[in-house]
Amino acid sequence: MSKIKRTDQPGAGLHAAFEASAAEAGNGELARRFGAGELVGYFGYGSLVNRNTLTTGHVEAHRARLKGWRRTWRPRPDMGQNTGSITGSAPAVMLPDGLTPSLLSAHPAEGFSIDGLLVIDFAVNLADVDTREFRYHRRDIALADLEFTDTGHGLGADITLHVYEARTEHPPAEGPAPILRSYLDAVMQGFLREFGADGLHRFVAETDAFHTPIHEDRASPLYPRAVRLSPAEIELFDGVLGHVAPV
């Protein structure tokens, strides 16, 4: 069996590795070719839905709905010296003075479900994902908590699965807490590509606190994993969010 090499290079190289994995495995069979504990899964419901933002050499990814969780925008926690920066697996980006952008989070909520992407990755890469999501707790979920859009995912019940929930033990950071347009663009592009226009509208409808103002930084992105949009995507996204006023 050919080996899949871990890579930290985003973009075209990542997509090539993903496509090669899919071609070799077919319908998720690859996940069953590795030893116990060698693979993990994490459910992305925001920027992780956009495959262009995935920076580890993940194995495969599956569209799914996570049952019993609700998505929301919330102020970022005050974590001392890291509060005024965007850090993680991408290079640190310092924010303008006083700007503390909101986080997209999810929390347990009976009777609700959210769309997202279950990323199957090598367990050795999980520390890199934790670094990217350092403002979040990594929570355990079960395979039974997921409803898959894809058929034949081939995942065994013994695989360890996670979802990230924003930290609430810290007080909210002081200062304006708008949504970064460059971050939102990456999220919305991911939902459009994975779930289509209906899924994009569903993302907005199933996310609380979308009355939060948007900081317009599309021309000069502050989000370190910013994506390039087509004119059609820009028109669609701005139309979907027409009720949210930029600041």
FINUKE-48929 format. One line per 4 residues: number of its first residue (from 0); for each residue x, y negated, z negated of N, C-alpha, C, O. Coordinates in steps of 0.1 Angstrom, whole numbers, plus 5000, padded with zeros to 4 digits. Layout:
BEGIN
NUM = X/Y/Z/X/Y/Z/X/Y/Z/X/Y/Z  ...
END
This chain:
BEGIN
0 = 5008/5012/5000/5000/5000/5000/5009/4988/5000/5019/4987/4993  5005/4978/5008/5013/4966/5008/5010/4957/4996/4999/4958/4991  5020/4950/4991/5019/4942/4979/5014/4928/4983/5018/4923/4994  5006/4922/4974/5003/4908/4976/5011/4900/4967/5011/4902/4954
4 = 5019/4891/4972/5028/4883/4964/5021/4871/4959/5013/4864/4965  5024/4868/4946/5019/4856/4940/5026/4844/4946/5038/4844/4949  5018/4833/4949/5023/4821/4954/5017/4809/4947/5005/4809/4944  5025/4798/4945/5019/4786/4939/5017/4776/4950/5015/4764/4946
8 = 5017/4779/4962/5015/4769/4973/5001/4769/4977/4995/4779/4982  4994/4757/4975/4980/4756/4980/4979/4754/4995/4989/4753/5002  4967/4754/5000/4965/4751/5014/4965/4763/5023/4960/4773/5020  4971/4761/5035/4971/4771/5045/4977/4784/5040/4972/4795/5043
12 = 4988/4784/5033/4994/4796/5028/4985/4804/5019/4985/4816/5020  4978/4797/5011/4968/4804/5002/4957/4810/5010/4954/4822/5007  4952/4803/5020/4941/4809/5028/4946/4821/5035/4939/4831/5037  4958/4821/5040/4964/4832/5048/4965/4844/5038/4962/4855/5042
16 = 4970/4842/5026/4971/4853/5017/4957/4859/5013/4955/4871/5012  4947/4850/5012/4934/4854/5008/4928/4862/5020/4922/4873/5018  4930/4857/5032/4924/4864/5044/4931/4878/5046/4924/4888/5049  4944/4879/5043/4951/4891/5044/4946/4901/5034/4945/4913/5037
20 = 4943/4896/5022/4938/4905/5011/4925/4910/5015/4922/4922/5013  4916/4902/5020/4903/4906/5023/4903/4916/5035/4895/4926/5035  4912/4914/5044/4913/4923/5056/4918/4937/5051/4913/4947/5056  4927/4937/5042/4932/4949/5037/4922/4957/5028/4921/4969/5029
24 = 4915/4949/5020/4907/4955/5010/4893/4958/5015/4888/4970/5014  4886/4948/5020/4872/4950/5025/4863/4951/5014/4863/4961/5006  4854/4942/5012/4843/4942/5003/4847/4944/4988/4841/4952/4981  4858/4938/4984/4862/4938/4970/4870/4951/4966/4873/4952/4954
28 = 4872/4960/4975/4879/4973/4971/4893/4970/4965/4898/4978/4957  4899/4959/4969/4912/4956/4964/4913/4956/4949/4923/4960/4942  4902/4950/4942/4902/4949/4928/4904/4962/4921/4907/4962/4909  4901/4973/4927/4901/4986/4921/4915/4993/4923/4916/5004/4919
32 = 4924/4987/4930/4937/4993/4933/4948/4989/4923/4959/4993/4925  4944/4981/4914/4954/4976/4904/4951/4983/4890/4941/4987/4888  4962/4983/4882/4961/4989/4869/4952/4981/4859/4949/4969/4862  4949/4987/4849/4940/4981/4838/4947/4969/4833/4959/4969/4829
36 = 4940/4958/4832/4946/4945/4827/4954/4937/4837/4958/4926/4833  4956/4942/4849/4964/4935/4859/4956/4924/4865/4962/4914/4870  4943/4925/4866/4935/4914/4872/4925/4909/4861/4921/4915/4852  4922/4896/4863/4912/4889/4855/4903/4881/4865/4906/4879/4876
40 = 4891/4877/4860/4883/4868/4867/4879/4856/4859/4877/4857/4847  4877/4845/4866/4872/4833/4860/4862/4826/4869/4864/4825/4881  4851/4822/4863/4840/4816/4870/4841/4801/4871/4841/4794/4861  4843/4796/4883/4844/4782/4886/4830/4776/4889/4823/4782/4898
44 = 4827/4765/4884/4814/4759/4886/4816/4744/4891/4806/4737/4892  4828/4740/4892/4831/4726/4896/4842/4726/4907/4839/4731/4918  4853/4721/4905/4864/4720/4915/4869/4734/4919/4873/4736/4930  4868/4744/4910/4873/4757/4913/4864/4764/4924/4868/4774/4929
48 = 4852/4758/4927/4844/4763/4938/4850/4760/4951/4848/4768/4961  4858/4750/4952/4865/4746/4964/4878/4754/4965/4887/4752/4958  4878/4763/4975/4890/4772/4976/4903/4764/4979/4914/4769/4976  4902/4752/4985/4913/4744/4987/4920/4739/4975/4932/4734/4975
52 = 4913/4739/4963/4920/4735/4951/4926/4746/4943/4932/4743/4933  4924/4758/4947/4930/4770/4940/4945/4771/4943/4949/4772/4955  4953/4770/4933/4967/4769/4934/4975/4781/4930/4987/4782/4931  4968/4792/4926/4975/4805/4923/4972/4814/4935/4962/4813/4942
56 = 4980/4824/4936/4978/4834/4947/4967/4844/4943/4970/4856/4940  4955/4839/4942/4944/4847/4938/4941/4859/4947/4945/4858/4959  4934/4869/4943/4932/4881/4950/4920/4880/4959/4920/4882/4971  4908/4875/4954/4896/4873/4961/4887/4865/4953/4890/4861/4942
60 = 4875/4861/4959/4866/4852/4952/4852/4856/4957/4850/4860/4969  4842/4855/4948/4828/4859/4951/4818/4848/4947/4819/4843/4936  4809/4845/4956/4798/4836/4952/4789/4843/4942/4786/4854/4944  4785/4835/4932/4776/4841/4922/4769/4831/4914/4772/4819/4915
64 = 4759/4835/4906/4752/4826/4897/4755/4832/4883/4753/4844/4880  4758/4823/4874/4761/4826/4860/4748/4824/4852/4743/4812/4851  4743/4834/4846/4730/4833/4838/4733/4829/4824/4743/4833/4818  4724/4820/4819/4725/4816/4805/4734/4804/4803/4739/4802/4791
68 = 4738/4797/4813/4747/4785/4812/4741/4774/4820/4733/4776/4829  4744/4761/4815/4739/4749/4822/4751/4740/4824/4760/4739/4815  4752/4733/4835/4763/4724/4838/4759/4710/4835/4747/4706/4836  4769/4702/4831/4767/4688/4827/4779/4679/4828/4790/4685/4828
72 = 4778/4667/4831/4789/4657/4829/4790/4653/4815/4779/4651/4808  4802/4651/4810/4803/4647/4796/4816/4639/4795/4826/4641/4802  4817/4630/4785/4830/4622/4783/4841/4632/4780/4839/4642/4773  4853/4628/4784/4865/4637/4781/4868/4635/4767/4867/4624/4761
76 = 4874/4646/4761/4878/4645/4747/4891/4636/4745/4899/4636/4754  4892/4630/4734/4904/4622/4731/4914/4632/4725/4913/4637/4714  4924/4635/4734/4935/4645/4730/4948/4638/4729/4958/4643/4733  4948/4626/4724/4960/4618/4721/4967/4614/4734/4961/4607/4742
80 = 4980/4617/4735/4988/4611/4746/4984/4616/4760/4987/4609/4770  4976/4627/4761/4972/4632/4773/4959/4626/4778/4954/4629/4789  4952/4618/4770/4939/4613/4773/4939/4604/4786/4930/4605/4794  4950/4596/4787/4950/4587/4798/4957/4592/4811/4961/4584/4819
84 = 4957/4605/4813/4963/4611/4825/4955/4623/4830/4947/4628/4822  4957/4626/4842/4951/4639/4848/4963/4648/4850/4972/4645/4858  4963/4659/4842/4974/4668/4843/4969/4682/4846/4957/4684/4847  4978/4691/4847/4974/4705/4849/4984/4711/4859/4996/4708/4858
88 = 4980/4720/4868/4989/4727/4877/4994/4718/4888/5004/4720/4894  4987/4706/4890/4992/4696/4900/5000/4686/4892/4999/4685/4880  5008/4678/4899/5016/4668/4892/5007/4658/4885/4995/4655/4889  5012/4653/4873/5004/4644/4865/5001/4631/4873/5009/4626/4880
92 = 4989/4626/4871/4985/4613/4877/4980/4604/4865/4970/4608/4858  4986/4593/4863/4982/4584/4853/4970/4576/4858/4970/4571/4869  4961/4574/4849/4948/4567/4852/4950/4552/4849/4958/4548/4841  4942/4543/4856/4943/4529/4853/4939/4527/4838/4932/4535/4832
96 = 4945/4516/4833/4942/4513/4818/4927/4513/4815/4920/4506/4822  4924/4520/4805/4910/4520/4800/4901/4530/4807/4889/4531/4802  4905/4536/4818/4896/4546/4825/4898/4560/4819/4909/4565/4819  4887/4566/4815/4887/4579/4810/4876/4587/4817/4865/4589/4811
100 = 4878/4592/4829/4867/4598/4837/4860/4610/4829/4866/4617/4821  4848/4611/4832/4840/4622/4827/4845/4636/4832/4851/4636/4843  4842/4646/4824/4845/4660/4828/4832/4666/4833/4821/4663/4828  4833/4676/4842/4822/4685/4845/4824/4697/4836/4834/4704/4837
104 = 4814/4700/4828/4815/4711/4819/4802/4720/4821/4793/4717/4828  4803/4731/4814/4791/4740/4813/4790/4745/4798/4800/4746/4791  4778/4748/4794/4776/4753/4780/4765/4763/4780/4756/4763/4789  4765/4772/4771/4754/4782/4770/4740/4775/4769/4739/4766/4761
108 = 4731/4780/4776/4717/4774/4776/4707/4785/4781/4707/4789/4793  4700/4790/4772/4690/4801/4775/4680/4797/4786/4675/4786/4785  4678/4805/4795/4668/4803/4806/4674/4795/4818/4666/4793/4827  4687/4792/4818/4692/4784/4829/4703/4793/4836/4708/4803/4830
112 = 4706/4789/4848/4717/4796/4856/4724/4785/4865/4718/4775/4868  4736/4788/4868/4744/4778/4877/4751/4786/4888/4756/4797/4885  4752/4780/4899/4760/4786/4910/4775/4784/4908/4779/4774/4900  4783/4792/4913/4797/4790/4912/4805/4801/4920/4799/4809/4927
116 = 4818/4801/4918/4827/4811/4925/4834/4819/4914/4841/4813/4906  4833/4832/4915/4841/4840/4906/4854/4843/4913/4854/4851/4923  4865/4838/4907/4878/4840/4913/4885/4852/4906/4886/4852/4894  4889/4861/4914/4896/4873/4909/4911/4870/4911/4916/4868/4922
120 = 4919/4870/4900/4933/4866/4900/4941/4876/4893/4936/4884/4885  4954/4875/4894/4964/4882/4887/4964/4877/4872/4964/4865/4870  4964/4886/4863/4964/4882/4849/4976/4873/4845/4975/4864/4837  4987/4875/4852/4999/4867/4849/4997/4852/4853/5004/4843/4849
124 = 4987/4849/4862/4984/4835/4866/4975/4828/4856/4973/4816/4858  4969/4835/4846/4959/4829/4838/4965/4817/4830/4957/4807/4827  4977/4818/4826/4983/4807/4819/4983/4794/4827/4982/4783/4822  4986/4796/4840/4985/4784/4849/4971/4778/4850/4970/4766/4850
128 = 4961/4786/4850/4947/4781/4850/4944/4774/4837/4938/4764/4837  4949/4780/4826/4947/4774/4813/4953/4760/4813/4948/4751/4807  4965/4758/4819/4971/4745/4819/4963/4735/4827/4961/4724/4823  4958/4740/4838/4949/4731/4846/4937/4727/4838/4932/4716/4839
132 = 4931/4736/4831/4919/4734/4823/4922/4731/4808/4914/4736/4800  4932/4724/4805/4936/4723/4791/4926/4715/4783/4927/4716/4771  4917/4708/4789/4907/4701/4781/4895/4710/4779/4884/4706/4774  4896/4723/4782/4885/4732/4781/4889/4745/4773/4901/4748/4772
136 = 4879/4751/4766/4881/4764/4760/4878/4775/4770/4869/4773/4778  4886/4785/4770/4883/4797/4779/4874/4806/4771/4878/4812/4761  4862/4808/4776/4852/4817/4770/4851/4830/4777/4853/4830/4789  4847/4840/4770/4845/4853/4776/4831/4854/4782/4821/4850/4775
140 = 4829/4860/4793/4816/4864/4799/4817/4878/4803/4827/4884/4804  4805/4884/4807/4805/4898/4811/4800/4899/4825/4793/4889/4830  4803/4910/4832/4798/4912/4845/4783/4911/4846/4778/4907/4857  4776/4916/4836/4762/4915/4836/4756/4901/4835/4744/4899/4838
144 = 4764/4891/4832/4760/4877/4832/4759/4871/4846/4755/4860/4847  4764/4878/4856/4765/4873/4869/4756/4879/4879/4753/4892/4878  4750/4871/4887/4742/4876/4899/4750/4872/4911/4752/4861/4914  4754/4882/4919/4763/4880/4930/4755/4877/4943/4745/4884/4947
148 = 4759/4867/4950/4754/4864/4964/4760/4874/4974/4753/4878/4983  4773/4877/4972/4779/4887/4980/4775/4901/4976/4771/4904/4965  4775/4910/4986/4772/4924/4983/4785/4932/4983/4795/4929/4990  4786/4943/4975/4798/4951/4975/4810/4945/4969/4821/4946/4975
152 = 4809/4938/4958/4820/4931/4952/4830/4941/4947/4842/4938/4946  4826/4953/4943/4835/4964/4939/4842/4962/4926/4853/4968/4923  4837/4953/4917/4844/4950/4904/4839/4960/4894/4828/4964/4893  4849/4965/4886/4846/4975/4875/4841/4967/4863/4845/4956/4861
156 = 4833/4974/4855/4828/4968/4843/4839/4964/4832/4837/4957/4823  4851/4970/4834/4862/4968/4825/4870/4955/4828/4879/4952/4820  4867/4948/4839/4875/4937/4842/4872/4925/4832/4860/4923/4829  4882/4918/4827/4880/4907/4818/4876/4894/4826/4883/4891/4835
160 = 4865/4888/4822/4860/4876/4829/4858/4865/4819/4856/4866/4807  4860/4853/4825/4860/4840/4817/4853/4829/4824/4850/4830/4836  4849/4819/4816/4844/4806/4821/4850/4796/4811/4852/4798/4800  4852/4784/4817/4858/4773/4809/4847/4763/4804/4839/4759/4812
164 = 4847/4760/4791/4838/4751/4785/4846/4739/4779/4855/4742/4771  4842/4727/4782/4849/4715/4777/4850/4715/4761/4840/4719/4755  4861/4711/4756/4863/4710/4742/4854/4699/4736/4853/4688/4741  4848/4703/4725/4839/4693/4718/4843/4690/4704/4837/4682/4697
168 = 4855/4697/4700/4859/4694/4686/4867/4681/4685/4869/4676/4674  4870/4675/4696/4877/4662/4696/4866/4651/4698/4857/4653/4705  4868/4639/4693/4859/4628/4696/4860/4624/4710/4871/4626/4716  4850/4618/4716/4851/4613/4730/4861/4602/4731/4863/4594/4722
172 = 4868/4602/4742/4878/4591/4744/4871/4578/4746/4860/4577/4751  4878/4567/4741/4872/4554/4742/4874/4549/4756/4884/4552/4763  4865/4540/4761/4867/4534/4774/4856/4539/4784/4849/4548/4780  4856/4533/4795/4846/4537/4806/4848/4552/4810/4859/4556/4811
176 = 4837/4559/4811/4838/4573/4815/4830/4576/4827/4820/4584/4827  4833/4570/4838/4826/4573/4851/4831/4587/4857/4841/4593/4852  4824/4591/4867/4828/4603/4875/4838/4598/4886/4835/4588/4893  4849/4605/4887/4858/4601/4898/4852/4606/4912/4849/4618/4913
180 = 4851/4597/4921/4846/4601/4934/4855/4611/4941/4849/4620/4947  4868/4610/4939/4877/4620/4946/4875/4634/4940/4876/4643/4947  4872/4634/4927/4869/4647/4921/4856/4653/4926/4855/4664/4930  4846/4644/4926/4832/4648/4930/4832/4653/4945/4825/4662/4948
184 = 4840/4646/4953/4841/4650/4967/4846/4664/4968/4841/4672/4976  4856/4668/4960/4862/4681/4961/4851/4692/4956/4850/4702/4962  4844/4688/4946/4834/4697/4941/4823/4699/4951/4819/4711/4954  4818/4688/4957/4807/4689/4966/4811/4696/4979/4802/4703/4985
188 = 4823/4694/4983/4827/4701/4995/4827/4716/4993/4824/4724/5001  4832/4720/4981/4832/4734/4977/4818/4740/4977/4816/4751/4983  4808/4733/4971/4795/4738/4971/4788/4739/4985/4781/4748/4988  4791/4729/4993/4786/4729/5007/4792/4741/5015/4784/4748/5021
192 = 4804/4743/5014/4810/4754/5021/4806/4768/5016/4804/4777/5024  4804/4769/5003/4800/4782/4998/4785/4785/4998/4781/4796/5000  4777/4774/4996/4762/4776/4994/4754/4768/5004/4742/4769/5004  4760/4761/5013/4753/4753/5023/4746/4741/5017/4748/4738/5006
196 = 4738/4734/5026/4732/4722/5021/4722/4724/5010/4722/4716/5001  4715/4735/5010/4706/4738/4999/4713/4739/4986/4709/4735/4976  4725/4746/4987/4733/4748/4975/4738/4735/4970/4740/4733/4957  4742/4726/4979/4747/4713/4975/4736/4705/4967/4739/4699/4957
200 = 4724/4705/4972/4713/4698/4965/4710/4705/4952/4707/4699/4942  4711/4719/4952/4709/4726/4939/4720/4722/4929/4717/4721/4917  4732/4720/4933/4743/4716/4924/4739/4703/4917/4741/4702/4905  4734/4693/4924/4730/4681/4918/4718/4683/4909/4718/4677/4898
204 = 4708/4690/4913/4696/4692/4905/4699/4700/4892/4692/4698/4882  4709/4709/4893/4712/4718/4881/4723/4712/4873/4728/4720/4864  4727/4700/4874/4737/4693/4867/4732/4682/4859/4726/4672/4865  4733/4682/4846/4728/4671/4837/4737/4659/4838/4749/4660/4841
208 = 4732/4648/4834/4739/4635/4832/4744/4630/4846/4755/4623/4846  4737/4632/4857/4741/4627/4869/4738/4612/4871/4740/4606/4881  4733/4606/4860/4731/4592/4860/4744/4584/4857/4745/4572/4858  4754/4592/4854/4767/4586/4851/4773/4579/4863/4772/4584/4874
212 = 4777/4566/4861/4783/4559/4872/4795/4566/4879/4802/4574/4872  4797/4563/4891/4808/4569/4899/4819/4558/4901/4816/4547/4906  4832/4562/4898/4843/4553/4901/4847/4556/4916/4851/4567/4919  4847/4546/4924/4850/4547/4938/4865/4547/4941/4871/4537/4941
216 = 4870/4559/4943/4885/4560/4946/4887/4569/4958/4898/4575/4959  4878/4570/4966/4879/4579/4978/4891/4575/4987/4898/4583/4992  4893/4562/4989/4903/4557/4997/4917/4559/4991/4927/4560/4998  4918/4558/4978/4930/4560/4970/4928/4570/4959/4926/4566/4948
220 = 4927/4583/4962/4923/4593/4952/4932/4593/4940/4944/4593/4940  4925/4594/4928/4932/4596/4915/4932/4611/4912/4941/4616/4905  4923/4619/4917/4923/4633/4915/4934/4640/4922/4935/4638/4934  4943/4647/4915/4955/4652/4922/4952/4663/4932/4961/4666/4940
224 = 4941/4669/4932/4938/4680/4942/4927/4674/4952/4918/4682/4956  4928/4662/4955/4918/4655/4964/4918/4662/4977/4928/4668/4982  4906/4662/4984/4904/4669/4996/4901/4659/5007/4897/4647/5004  4902/4663/5020/4899/4654/5031/4885/4658/5036/4882/4669/5038
228 = 4877/4647/5037/4863/4650/5042/4861/4646/5056/4868/4637/5061  4852/4653/5063/4848/4649/5077/4838/4638/5076/4832/4636/5065  4836/4630/5086/4826/4620/5086/4812/4625/5083/4804/4619/5076  4809/4637/5088/4796/4644/5085/4795/4647/5070/4784/4645/5064
232 = 4805/4651/5064/4805/4654/5049/4803/4641/5041/4795/4641/5032  4810/4631/5045/4808/4618/5038/4794/4613/5039/4788/4609/5029  4788/4614/5051/4774/4610/5052/4765/4618/5044/4756/4613/5037  4767/4631/5044/4758/4640/5036/4760/4638/5021/4750/4636/5014
236 = 4772/4637/5016/4774/4636/5002/4769/4622/4997/4762/4622/4987  4771/4612/5004/4766/4599/5000/4751/4598/5000/4745/4592/4992  4745/4606/5010/4731/4606/5011/4725/4614/4999/4715/4610/4993  4731/4625/4995/4726/4633/4984/4727/4625/4971/4719/4626/4962
240 = 4738/4617/4970/4740/4609/4958/4736/4595/4959/4741/4586/4951  4727/4592/4968/4722/4578/4970/4717/4571/4958/4718/4559/4957  4712/4579/4948/4706/4572/4937/4717/4569/4926/4714/4562/4916  4730/4573/4928/4740/4571/4918/4748/4559/4923/4754/4559/4934
244 = 4749/4548/4915/4756/4536/4919/4771/4537/4916/4774/4540/4905  4780/4535/4926/4794/4534/4923/4798/4522/4915/4791/4512/4915  4809/4523/4908/4814/4512/4900/4829/4509/4904/4835/4500/4899
END
